[in-house]
Amino acid sequence: MNEPLWIWTKLFLRLGFVLLGVGLIPVLVTQFILTGVDQLIPVMLSLSVAPLGLLCLLVALILFLAALLRRPSGPS
């Protein structure tokens, strides 16, 4: 019965890393590599998408802790 909790944990973890990557990689690329490009869109991505990524990672952490607490302690 604990398997769906682990699946949701993995999915939220992956989603959080993808959203953080989408939010932060363009900012870093335009800051260090493409210095002549306008940074409006990458900054807007980092301010709108990156916090959602952090929120997904936080939810994944909470689900992970809940899955650990619900783990059966007896012999399998």
N, C-alpha and C positions, 0 to 999 in steps of 0.2 A: 504493500500500500504506500510505501515511501518513495517509490520510483517516480511518480509524477512531480514530486517536489524537487528531486535532483534534476529532472529534465528542465523544469522551469528555471532552476538556478543556472544551469549551463546556458540556456537561451538568453537570460537577462545579462549574464556575464559577457557573452559574445556581442549582444546588442550594445552594451555599454562601451566595449572596446571599439566597436565600429563607429559609434557616434562620437567618441572622443577623438578617434583618428580623423573623421570627417571635419570635426571642429578645429582641431589643432594643427594638422599637417599643412593645410593651405596657408595658415598664418606663418608658420616656420619657413615654408618655401618662399613666400613673398618677402619675408624679412631678410633671409640670408642669401637666397639664390637669385630671385627676380626682384631686385631692389628698385627698379624703375617702374614697376607695375603698381597701379592704385590698389591700396589695401582695404578698400571699403567692403567688398564682398567677403574676403577671408575673415575680417574682424566681425562682420555680422554673423558669419557661420560660427565663429568661436564664442560669441555671446549668446547665440540661440541654441546651437546644437550641443556644444560641449557640456553645458549644465545638465541637459537631458541624459548625456552619457554618464555623468557622475551620479545622477539619480538612479539610473539603471544599475550601476555598479553597487550602489548602496542597497538597492532592493535585492540584488543577487547575494550580497553578504548576509542580509537578514534571512533570506530563504535558506542559505547554506547553514546558518546557525540553527534555524528551525529544523532542518533535516537532521542535523547532528543530535538535537535533543529528542527527536522522534525515533531515532535508530533503536532497534531492539537490542537490549543488553544481554540477552540469553544466548546460549550456544545455538549455532545454526545447523 
